[in-house]
Amino acid sequence: MRMASKKDTKLISANSDAAGVVEVHEMTMEKDIMRMRAVDGLQLAAGKPLELKAGGYHLMMMDLKKQLKVGFEVQISLVFQNANGERETVYVHAPVALNKPK
């Protein structure tokens, strides 16, 4: 998923009816070990796209309410907050796909 904003903003949370918990995660390499951890949010600088993808920042869906099937879509709500504290929710329909190793 690629995100961009015309103004500086921050992705502060995500949720989905398909999962009990959706967290913003980061993957990093530390001494040849891949580490994954939740982050408080992601800053989006005005006019600079940010990509969520395997091996970097991504959304981790946990406590799935049912099996996700390839070819279907999952609705995810992304909540952004600007410098003034105003919040905006953006709804994304994400296709379910297999993540094939490269």
Secondary structure, 3 states (H helix, E strand, C coil): CEECCCCCEEEEEEECCCEEEEEEEEEEEECCEEEEEECCCEEECCCCCEECCCCCCEEEEEEECCCCCCCCEEEEEEEEEECCCCEEEEEEEEECCCCCCC
